[in-house]
Amino acid sequence: ITPNDQGVHMIFNGDWGDKWAEGEERVSKLVFIGKNLEPKELAERFNACLATPENLRRRVEALRFAIGDKVECNTDDEWASGTVVAHMYRDDLMPPGMVAPYQIMLDNDGGLIWAPADVDCVIRAKTTRSERKGRGSRRAKLE
């Protein structure tokens, strides 16, 4: 099925069109129309978004946590501890095009969740009891 997409300014809309004809070359084109566009910069930035092995490797290298790292995840109700089990996680229930930086196995029940972003308010390094106590005692000394 061919995609039918169009956009103006920051508004973009897409839908599926007719099926590809047998033997038809499967090509998608993206056309930028505007003033003072820098073709080289546009191409570089667009190509950085492509799902190539090199771009995937760079994205994984930029992540803060490795597979096996102990982390805490904000589940709205609490910070739940777990272990990173996958990078660049995707499942069919996610919105189209979304990829989560991490999949995490929770310590409390072995359930699997994913972190939608690699930021401290979503996922952070797990702190030990002694680290929490140490922070508390330092604060107490400063007061």
Residue pairs with C-beta under 8 A, 6 or more apart in sequence:
1 16
1 17
1 18
1 19
1 20
2 16
2 17
2 18
2 19
2 20
3 14
3 15
3 16
3 17
3 28
4 14
4 15
4 16
4 17
5 12
5 13
5 14
5 15
6 12
6 13
6 14
7 13
20 26
30 46
32 42
48 55
49 55
56 88
59 88
59 101
60 87
60 88
63 87
63 101
63 102
63 118
64 118
64 125
65 71
65 84
65 102
65 118
65 123
65 125
66 84
67 84
67 85
67 86
67 87
68 83
68 84
69 83
69 84
69 125
70 81
70 82
70 83
70 125
70 126
71 81
71 82
71 83
71 84
71 102
71 104
71 123
71 124
71 125
71 126
72 79
72 80
72 81
72 82
72 123
72 124
72 125
72 126
72 127
73 79
73 80
73 81
73 82
73 104
73 106
73 113
73 115
73 122
73 123
74 121
74 122
74 123
75 113
79 124
80 106
80 107
80 108
80 113
81 106
81 107
81 108
81 126
82 104
82 105
82 106
82 107
82 113
83 104
83 105
83 107
84 102
84 103
84 104
85 103
85 104
85 105
85 112
86 102
86 103
87 101
87 102
87 103
88 99
88 100
88 101
89 99
89 100
89 101
89 102
89 103
89 114
90 98
90 99
90 100
91 114
94 100
98 116
100 114
100 115
100 116
101 115
101 117
101 118
102 114
102 115
102 118
102 123
103 112
103 113
103 114
103 115
104 112
104 113
104 114
104 115
104 123
105 111
105 112
106 112
106 113
115 122
115 123
116 122
117 123
